[in-house]
Amino acid sequence: MLRPRAIAVKPAEDYTILVSFDNGEEKLFDVKPYISGSWYGQLEKPSVFNRVRIGGISVEWPDGQDIAPDELYDKSIRK
């Protein structure tokens, strides 16, 4: 079975993102556990975090930080 594809994303409160999928679901994903180290740690800056966008079938940030599509869908919570 193919994983639903992310088609829209918006930054939300407390380092979460609201993701719309092509199956009609809207889910909230918590990015906080990923924000560490020199690369993903950049997402702690609101000016960077808020630049989240769709990248292929998942989400990404301008410097290339991304979330694996399966993880994005499986670890997000229905809104």
PyRosetta script that sets phi, psi and omega in degrees:
from pyrosetta import init, pose_from_sequence

init()
pose = pose_from_sequence("MLRPRAIAVKPAEDYTILVSFDNGEEKLFDVKPYISGSWYGQLEKPSVFNRVRIGGISVEWPDGQDIAPDELYDKSIRK")
pose.set_psi(1, 135.8)
pose.set_omega(1, 179.6)
pose.set_phi(2, -79.4)
pose.set_psi(2, 141.0)
pose.set_omega(2, 178.2)
pose.set_phi(3, -73.2)
pose.set_psi(3, 139.6)
pose.set_omega(3, 175.1)
pose.set_phi(4, -56.6)
pose.set_psi(4, 146.9)
pose.set_omega(4, -176.6)
pose.set_phi(5, -97.8)
pose.set_psi(5, 135.0)
pose.set_omega(5, 174.8)
pose.set_phi(6, -70.2)
pose.set_psi(6, 130.6)
pose.set_omega(6, -179.3)
pose.set_phi(7, -120.6)
pose.set_psi(7, -14.4)
pose.set_omega(7, 177.2)
pose.set_phi(8, -156.0)
pose.set_psi(8, 149.5)
pose.set_omega(8, 179.2)
pose.set_phi(9, -148.2)
pose.set_psi(9, 143.3)
pose.set_omega(9, 176.2)
pose.set_phi(10, -136.9)
pose.set_psi(10, 137.7)
pose.set_omega(10, 173.2)
pose.set_phi(11, -67.5)
pose.set_psi(11, 144.8)
pose.set_omega(11, 179.1)
pose.set_phi(12, -127.4)
pose.set_psi(12, -170.1)
pose.set_omega(12, -176.9)
pose.set_phi(13, -70.9)
pose.set_psi(13, 153.1)
pose.set_omega(13, 170.9)
pose.set_phi(14, 55.0)
pose.set_psi(14, 44.2)
pose.set_omega(14, 177.0)
pose.set_phi(15, 58.8)
pose.set_psi(15, 42.5)
pose.set_omega(15, 171.1)
pose.set_phi(16, -116.3)
pose.set_psi(16, 161.1)
pose.set_omega(16, 176.2)
pose.set_phi(17, -129.0)
pose.set_psi(17, 143.3)
pose.set_omega(17, 177.4)
pose.set_phi(18, -99.0)
pose.set_psi(18, 118.2)
pose.set_omega(18, -174.0)
pose.set_phi(19, -115.7)
pose.set_psi(19, 130.7)
pose.set_omega(19, 173.0)
pose.set_phi(20, -101.0)
pose.set_psi(20, 134.7)
pose.set_omega(20, -178.8)
pose.set_phi(21, -111.0)
pose.set_psi(21, 159.6)
pose.set_omega(21, -176.2)
pose.set_phi(22, -71.0)
pose.set_psi(22, -3.5)
pose.set_omega(22, 175.5)
pose.set_phi(23, -96.0)
pose.set_psi(23, 8.1)
pose.set_omega(23, 178.0)
pose.set_phi(24, 92.1)
pose.set_psi(24, -7.2)
pose.set_omega(24, -180.0)
pose.set_phi(25, -78.3)
pose.set_psi(25, 147.2)
pose.set_omega(25, 172.6)
pose.set_phi(26, -122.6)
pose.set_psi(26, 123.5)
pose.set_omega(26, -173.5)
pose.set_phi(27, -133.3)
pose.set_psi(27, 154.0)
pose.set_omega(27, 179.6)
pose.set_phi(28, -106.0)
pose.set_psi(28, 128.2)
pose.set_omega(28, -178.6)
pose.set_phi(29, -117.2)
pose.set_psi(29, 130.5)
pose.set_omega(29, 179.7)
pose.set_phi(30, -89.2)
pose.set_psi(30, 114.8)
pose.set_omega(30, -178.2)
pose.set_phi(31, -89.2)
pose.set_psi(31, -15.4)
pose.set_omega(31, -174.8)
pose.set_phi(32, -49.1)
pose.set_psi(32, -44.7)
pose.set_omega(32, -178.5)
pose.set_phi(33, -62.3)
pose.set_psi(33, -16.2)
pose.set_omega(33, -178.1)
pose.set_phi(34, -93.1)
pose.set_psi(34, -14.7)
pose.set_omega(34, -173.2)
pose.set_phi(35, -82.7)
pose.set_psi(35, 87.8)
pose.set_omega(35, 176.0)
pose.set_phi(36, -159.8)
pose.set_psi(36, 165.9)
pose.set_omega(36, -179.4)
pose.set_phi(37, 75.8)
pose.set_psi(37, 178.3)
pose.set_omega(37, -175.5)
pose.set_phi(38, -75.3)
pose.set_psi(38, -28.3)
pose.set_omega(38, -175.7)
pose.set_phi(39, -89.8)
pose.set_psi(39, -60.2)
pose.set_omega(39, 178.1)
pose.set_phi(40, -70.1)
pose.set_psi(40, -24.3)
pose.set_omega(40, 178.3)
pose.set_phi(41, -60.9)
pose.set_psi(41, -22.5)
pose.set_omega(41, 177.0)
pose.set_phi(42, -61.0)
pose.set_psi(42, -25.2)
pose.set_omega(42, -178.5)
pose.set_phi(43, -69.2)
pose.set_psi(43, -11.6)
pose.set_omega(43, 178.1)
pose.set_phi(44, -67.1)
pose.set_psi(44, -25.0)
pose.set_omega(44, 177.1)
pose.set_phi(45, -77.1)
pose.set_psi(45, 120.6)
pose.set_omega(45, 179.6)
pose.set_phi(46, -54.1)
pose.set_psi(46, -34.4)
pose.set_omega(46, -179.3)
pose.set_phi(47, -64.4)
pose.set_psi(47, -25.9)
pose.set_omega(47, 176.7)
pose.set_phi(48, -89.7)
pose.set_psi(48, -50.5)
pose.set_omega(48, -177.1)
pose.set_phi(49, -54.4)
pose.set_psi(49, -42.8)
pose.set_omega(49, -175.8)
pose.set_phi(50, -70.7)
pose.set_psi(50, -3.8)
pose.set_omega(50, 178.6)
pose.set_phi(51, -93.9)
pose.set_psi(51, 16.7)
pose.set_omega(51, 178.2)
pose.set_phi(52, -57.7)
pose.set_psi(52, 145.9)
pose.set_omega(52, -178.5)
pose.set_phi(53, -151.8)
pose.set_psi(53, 168.4)
pose.set_omega(53, 174.3)
pose.set_phi(54, -74.2)
pose.set_psi(54, 135.7)
pose.set_omega(54, 176.9)
pose.set_phi(55, -135.9)
pose.set_psi(55, 100.8)
pose.set_omega(55, -177.1)
pose.set_phi(56, 68.5)
pose.set_psi(56, -118.8)
pose.set_omega(56, -179.3)
pose.set_phi(57, -104.2)
pose.set_psi(57, 9.5)
pose.set_omega(57, -178.9)
pose.set_phi(58, -136.7)
pose.set_psi(58, -152.0)
pose.set_omega(58, 178.3)
pose.set_phi(59, -122.1)
pose.set_psi(59, 156.1)
pose.set_omega(59, 179.9)
pose.set_phi(60, -152.4)
pose.set_psi(60, 168.2)
pose.set_omega(60, 175.4)
pose.set_phi(61, -117.5)
pose.set_psi(61, 163.1)
pose.set_omega(61, -173.2)
pose.set_phi(62, -55.1)
pose.set_psi(62, -31.6)
pose.set_omega(62, -179.6)
pose.set_phi(63, -87.4)
pose.set_psi(63, 4.7)
pose.set_omega(63, 175.4)
pose.set_phi(64, 103.1)
pose.set_psi(64, -5.2)
pose.set_omega(64, 175.6)
pose.set_phi(65, -61.7)
pose.set_psi(65, 138.9)
pose.set_omega(65, -179.0)
pose.set_phi(66, -149.7)
pose.set_psi(66, 171.7)
pose.set_omega(66, 176.4)
pose.set_phi(67, -121.1)
pose.set_psi(67, 131.9)
pose.set_omega(67, 179.5)
pose.set_phi(68, -58.5)
pose.set_psi(68, 139.0)
pose.set_omega(68, -176.4)
pose.set_phi(69, -55.3)
pose.set_psi(69, -43.5)
pose.set_omega(69, 179.5)
pose.set_phi(70, -63.5)
pose.set_psi(70, -43.0)
pose.set_omega(70, 179.8)
pose.set_phi(71, -65.4)
pose.set_psi(71, -41.6)
pose.set_omega(71, 179.3)
pose.set_phi(72, -57.4)
pose.set_psi(72, -45.8)
pose.set_omega(72, -177.4)
pose.set_phi(73, -76.8)
pose.set_psi(73, -47.5)
pose.set_omega(73, -174.4)
pose.set_phi(74, -68.7)
pose.set_psi(74, -33.0)
pose.set_omega(74, -175.8)
pose.set_phi(75, -99.6)
pose.set_psi(75, 9.2)
pose.set_omega(75, 176.4)
pose.set_phi(76, -97.6)
pose.set_psi(76, 159.6)
pose.set_omega(76, -175.3)
pose.set_phi(77, -111.7)
pose.set_psi(77, 135.6)
pose.set_omega(77, 177.6)
pose.set_phi(78, -59.7)
pose.set_psi(78, 137.3)
pose.set_omega(78, -179.6)
pose.set_phi(79, -83.7)
pose.dump_pdb("model.pdb")
